[in-house]
């Protein structure tokens, strides 16, 4: 699921869990993502600058990042964050689990 955003826009944890920070494209650290693993499953939120530590425990609703600009790497594309939800290792439709405005404020 892609959610339109603007650079610097706050991004919040959809549920509690342990953080892992990763590069969206291998070998390119210009675009980063956060993965949160918890009882509810796993969510990956990409195209963000994390403001929490690489192995932090976060709570639902806690600010975890700010949205990045995609213009340097993908000129002309609409700035957005990308969200993936995984349950038991199987990708899910993120809109089934939470509405887009639950992790980013407009």
N, C-alpha and C positions, 0 to 999 in steps of 0.2 A: 504494500500500500504506500503510495506517495502522498505526502501532505505538503501543500504549498507553504513556504516559510520565507522569512527574510533573514539575512545574516545578523547574528547576534540575538535572535529570538530565543527566549528561554524554552528548554525542553525538560519535561518532568518524567520521572519513573512511573510506568503504569502499574507496577506491583513491586513488592519487596523482593530483594535477592542480592546475590553477589555479582559484582561488576567484573567484566573483562573488556579491555580496550583493544581495538584492532585497527589495522589499516584496511580501508575498503578495497584498494587495489594492491596486490602484492608488489613489493618493491617501490611503492609510491606512498609516502607518508603525508601527502598533502590533504587527503580526505580520510577522515577517521570515523569510527563507529563505536558504539557501546553495546555490549551484550549483557543482559541481566538474566541470571538463572535463579529461579526460585521454585517454590512448591507449585505455582501455577503453570510452570513450563519455562520457556526461554523466549526472550524477545531480543531482536537485533534492531538497533536504531542507527541508521547510517547518515553520513554527511553532517556530523556534529563535532564541535570542539568540547571534549569532556571537561567538567569542572570538579569531578570527583576522582579519587585515586583509582589506580588500575585494578586493585583487588578490594575496593570498598564494599561494605554492606550498605545498601540503600533502602529507604522506606518508600512505599507508594506515595506519590505526590511530591516527593523531594526533587528539587531541581538538580539535574545531573549533567546538563550540557547547554550549549547554545548552538543554534543552527549555523552551518557554514555557508559561504557563497560557493556556488558551483561554476561561476563565470570564468575563472582562470583556466580550469580544466575543460569545461564544456561551454564555451561562449554561446550565449543566446538561449540556453536551456533555462526553464523556469527554476528558480531556487526552490528546493524542497528537501524534506527529510524522507528517507525510505525506511519502512518498518516491515519486519518479518516476524511472525510468531511460529514457534515450534512446540509441539506437544508430543512427548515420548519419541522424539527424533523425526516426527512427521510435520512438514510445513502445513500451516493452517491459513485460512482467510482471516487477516487481522480485524476486519470489520465485525466479525462474529464475536470477538472478545472485548473490544472497547471501541468507542467512537473516536475519530481522529482528534477531536478537541480535548480528549482526556490526557494527552501528553504534550500538547503544544497549545499555547494561548494565542488567540487571534487578536 
